[in-house]
Each structure stands twice: as C-alpha cells, then as structure tokens.
Amino acid sequence: MIAYTDKVALVTGAASGIGAALASALAARGAQVICADRDADGANRTAKAIGGKARTLLCDLSDPAAAAQLIDDSYDLCGRLDLVCSNAGIGFSRGLAEETFDDATMSSLFEVNFFAGLKLAQAYSQRLEISGERGRLMVTASEHSLSVPSAVQQGRLSFYGATKHALLVAMEWLRIEQEQGPLDLHVLMPGAVYTPLISASLPDPSQAPAELELIMPEQCAEIALRGLDLNLFYIPTQAHLLDDMQPRLREVQRSLKALEIEKTC
C-alpha cells in the first residue's frame, strides 16, 4: 500500500461524491490534499472534514485556461505535486436526435469532462520535466468509456459517453507518449456510484436496481487507491464493465466473418 506521508495530492471535483471520497482516502494515508472545485463551500466542507493539512482552491474547469492555472496555483500553495486526480465532471442526459447543440452547453461539457484532464496532464508533465521529478495522474473516466452499459441504455447519455470515451482514448495515447516521460497514468472507470447525480433521482440507494451494481463513493475511492497501489492503468470499479464490452466485440467478429476478412499472419 502506497503511503502518502509528506506527499501532496490535488483532487478536482472535491466538493462531493467521488472527489470528496478520494480526498478523504488520500488524507487518511497521510497526504496533504488540495481540494479543488467551483463550489467553494463544498470544497471547504470536504477540507474541514479531512482536517489536518487540507487546503482548498476555487477552480471552474469549464474555463479553458483554468486547468493550467490550477497546476500553477497548486505548486504556489504547496511547493510540489505528487498526485493529480482529475475527477471533476458534468453529467448530461439528452437524446442525440432532440439536442439542439447549444454551443455553450457542449463547450462546457467537453471542456470539463474531456479537455480538463488533458490540460492538467500537459501542465503537470511540464512542471515535472522542469523539476526532474515523477508524478502520477489519475483521470476519472467512466464505464461509458468502454461501452453502452446495459443497465442504463435508456439514459440518453450519448454526449456524456462521447466525452468519457474520448478521455480514455486520449489517455491511452498519452500513455504511449509518457513511456519516457515523467507521468505515471491511471484511468478510473466507475460504474454507478451514489453521488449527487444519482441521489437526486434515487433518494434511497437500497432501492437501486441490482443490475446497476451501485457502490458508494467511499468504495469507489478505495478501489481507486488500490489501483494506484498496483500501478494499474485501467481501474474498473464493477465486474459488469467487462460483460458490457462483449456485445461490441461479438458484433465486430460477426462483421469480419460476413466480410470474409481474415488474419493474414
């Protein structure tokens, strides 16, 4: 188990949900945690609950310049960064055929869910290159990065899924780039987690459909840190993620067979 004593961890989206649970779990391992969120009151509540050396930074990642500034502000605040958890995200449910493609809405959705993770990685890796240090970056993607989950196929999550799938693919490419770089990369891929996005429509988590395999934020954070301990790139949180990937694989196999395309070597 990795000890974070004398280490500094930045967690975005730390006001609630997975972010708050990650901040708490890291602090329990000895980390000095920077709780970043656009919800100042929520970030302060998380920091107060953690106690100790927890600090807060106000940051709205829908601003295209905010991610790079957040890395600079974190270094100014604590002098170093050992782990960045790019966790902030926006939920969005709208049918593709009915969406009017409002530019401001789409810009915010992709800026927070997709570009912020890339911009944090870029700014963080540049600071590490200058200092000659190594660091870790964990981005929170989703089960939607891998598939259209069977339990939520009526959720109209095409835009949300697109942001999370794009994030995973970008991290896979960044992983190749960073083979000689200063960043160790990890992609947390949660299924259903009982965050405010879910609790608003499901006041009692015990009433969740079994196929969701709903977990609490603390369980998600525990799995995430276990994945860091094991130096895993992919960190899934529920077993059904693997099952949900199979229909796509089977359909590709059927298509190859129908097209009579075979391996040549």
Steps between C-alpha positions, in 0.01 A plus 500: 500500500637838397552739790447867417669650805669825398338471155264753343189392309272724296139383459261680267127473555576459870183664630297179493468146371804313373723807535419550867551128566836501319613804697404332828665168409823670397507706818451180701819372340689809607474724195469875509192543281404798286122496454414681178147574383286778359277448806705683763268410788508132405877494466535669837267243659713219361821662624348565843382138527850380411672743735876504532680658207210502253485812285248629245517669163208650310505383140241485222638258241245610240737796454752382236788665688408365843676161489847637435444776756393240756832316466688827547285594800556159658877533471480853640293372791697189596826510305453158340246255357536123526155397378232673297150351500314655207156407625267794431221417259162613371204265456289549189195307381343594170400304192728556203213559258330753729807702605533843336879507544509809711861614464542617860363176646709279275811709560467470878426127483804417290725752676438349843458131413767474231734793448562576869666163550726554200589854603579392855723225359680745273560764767596244764743311277669827402557589865636152569738523203639825638547361852625158390240331722243229428128530561175313469185607318169317544208613288144401579347365182198269514355162411370699201860523379480131413146428388133589509427348843203262487349629825466859378425467130191716539701779658557709185867540584649531151672835563621406847625167369681674215697717743601204714588274208714779354676542834592132518636494145703814560648349816592184310693711250653712776614180671710423191642852496589477868699175473808722526326782683452596865134399538351172620144486366186339635140501374227447759190359329209504745167339436206629703621686811259659748592861438268805492436430130329173597365588844285778352284239328564212741469621861541148639803316357362168625229532235750505212446227238736209562642517147646844576735348759480837674791578732566784743763769436718361779508159328593667174784691667626181666511322164670801340780506757539124475546547126771760567665257744512238224611757238202412279419710196137385474317514835143364458270502799234237420515156340223572246731738310664199336164342409377825347798505261416162347212597262727739311774238473254234381351733238845589366577128478174439308578786266848367424354159429226643274759707313724194475793691648754274665838539665785489250773410748 
